[in-house]
Each structure stands twice: as structure tokens, then as C-alpha cells.
Amino acid sequence: LAPFLGARSAGEVDIMGDLASGERVSGRLDRLAVTQGGIWVLDYKTDRSVPESMVPSHHYARQMATYAALLEQAHPGRPVTTAIFWTQTKRLEILPKSLLTAALQESEAPAT
């Protein structure tokens, strides 16, 4: 957890902006760190039922993908690492970029 909790991190950071799709979004980041190595976003989840791994259709994947997209706009060219810390199982899950991309694409797909 060190990159997410270091001296250059902050808790409860509000974020707002427009996605490439034009959707206006806002949220609150549990932890945000801006370092020379990139941008680090951590969200704590206290769910009793913890998925074995995140899938693009999960609403938390969409949430974290949105945060990453907004931060990529604000800090172009800097890598953004997003993660969920599942408090029930004490497990840190780093979310791969491919998962975040798929989550955004899935949420932007027209309903059939």
C-alpha cells in the first residue's frame, strides 16, 4: 500500500470532469497520490461478499475506470494505477488498464 499512502498522498479527494463520451461525472477518491512515478488511486471496499477478481461489468470497475480516465486527462502522459483494497479479506487488487478500458467501453455501449 506504500505508493497509495505515502507522504505525497491525500485522502477523500473530490474529482469531477467530463469523459471522452461527454458524460459529466464526479466522485470522491479514498486515496490519491501524485508522485514522480505516476498517479496512484486507491478505493477501500467493505463489502461482505468479495469477488475473486474484478470483471469489466462490475460497477466498481466502472467507478475506477472513470477515476482513471479523469486523472489521465488531468495528467497527460503520466501512468495511472488504480486499486481496490478489500477490507473483508485484506486483499489489495490492482486493476489492469485492460480491465478499465473494457469497463468504460461496456458502459458506453448502446443498450440493446
C-alpha positions as CSV (number, residue, x, y, z in Angstrom):
1,L,0.0,0.0,0.0
2,A,3.0,2.3,0.3
3,P,2.5,4.1,-3.0
4,F,-1.1,4.9,-2.1
5,L,-0.3,6.1,1.5
6,G,3.0,7.9,1.1
7,A,3.8,11.5,2.1
8,R,2.6,12.8,-1.2
9,S,-0.9,11.2,-0.8
10,A,-4.2,12.6,0.3
11,G,-7.5,11.1,1.5
12,E,-11.1,11.9,0.5
13,V,-10.2,13.9,-2.7
14,D,-13.1,15.1,-4.8
15,I,-12.9,14.7,-8.5
16,M,-15.1,15.9,-11.4
17,G,-14.9,16.2,-15.1
18,D,-16.1,15.0,-18.5
19,L,-15.4,11.7,-20.0
20,A,-14.5,11.4,-23.7
21,S,-18.1,10.3,-24.3
22,G,-19.3,13.7,-23.0
23,E,-20.7,12.3,-19.8
24,R,-20.1,14.5,-16.8
25,V,-19.0,12.6,-13.7
26,S,-17.9,13.2,-10.1
27,G,-16.7,11.2,-7.2
28,R,-14.5,11.0,-4.2
29,L,-11.2,9.2,-4.2
30,D,-10.5,7.4,-0.9
31,R,-6.7,7.9,-1.5
32,L,-4.8,9.8,-4.2
33,A,-1.1,10.1,-4.6
34,V,0.7,12.1,-7.2
35,T,4.3,11.0,-7.5
36,Q,7.2,11.2,-10.0
37,G,6.3,7.6,-10.9
38,G,2.7,8.4,-11.7
39,I,-0.8,8.8,-10.2
40,W,-2.0,6.2,-7.6
41,V,-5.7,5.8,-6.8
42,L,-7.0,3.5,-4.0
43,D,-10.5,2.8,-3.0
44,Y,-11.5,0.9,0.1
45,K,-14.4,-1.5,-0.2
46,T,-16.1,-3.0,2.8
47,D,-18.4,-5.4,1.1
48,R,-19.0,-8.7,2.9
49,S,-19.1,-10.6,-0.4
50,V,-15.8,-10.0,-2.3
51,P,-15.4,-11.1,-5.9
52,E,-12.4,-13.3,-6.6
53,S,-11.4,-10.9,-9.3
54,M,-12.8,-7.8,-10.9
55,V,-14.7,-8.0,-14.2
56,P,-15.5,-5.1,-16.6
57,S,-19.2,-5.4,-15.9
58,H,-18.8,-4.8,-12.2
59,H,-19.9,-1.4,-11.0
60,Y,-16.6,-0.9,-9.1
61,A,-14.7,-1.5,-12.3
62,R,-16.7,1.3,-14.0
63,Q,-16.1,3.6,-11.0
64,M,-12.4,3.1,-11.0
65,A,-12.2,3.3,-14.8
66,T,-14.0,6.7,-14.6
67,Y,-11.5,7.9,-12.0
68,A,-8.5,6.8,-14.1
69,A,-9.9,8.5,-17.2
70,L,-10.4,11.8,-15.5
71,L,-6.9,11.6,-14.0
72,E,-5.4,10.7,-17.3
73,Q,-6.9,13.9,-18.8
74,A,-5.6,16.0,-15.9
75,H,-2.1,14.4,-16.0
76,P,-1.5,13.5,-19.7
77,G,1.3,11.1,-20.3
78,R,1.6,10.0,-16.6
79,P,0.7,6.4,-15.7
80,V,-2.4,6.0,-13.5
81,T,-2.5,3.0,-11.2
82,T,-5.9,2.1,-9.7
83,A,-6.5,-0.4,-6.9
84,I,-9.2,-1.6,-4.6
85,F,-8.4,-2.7,-1.0
86,W,-11.0,-5.2,0.1
87,T,-11.2,-4.8,3.8
88,Q,-13.1,-8.0,4.5
89,T,-10.3,-10.1,3.0
90,K,-7.4,-7.6,3.5
91,R,-6.6,-8.0,-0.2
92,L,-5.2,-5.3,-2.5
93,E,-6.4,-5.7,-6.1
94,I,-4.5,-3.7,-8.7
95,L,-6.8,-3.1,-11.6
96,P,-5.2,-3.7,-15.0
97,K,-5.5,-1.0,-17.7
98,S,-7.2,-3.5,-20.0
99,L,-10.0,-4.1,-17.4
100,L,-10.5,-0.3,-17.0
101,T,-10.7,0.2,-20.8
102,A,-13.2,-2.6,-21.1
103,A,-15.3,-1.2,-18.3
104,L,-15.6,2.2,-19.9
105,Q,-16.3,0.7,-23.3
106,E,-19.0,-1.6,-21.9
107,S,-20.7,1.4,-20.1
108,E,-20.7,3.5,-23.3
109,A,-22.1,0.7,-25.5
110,P,-25.7,1.5,-26.6
111,A,-28.4,-0.6,-24.9
112,T,-29.9,-3.3,-27.0
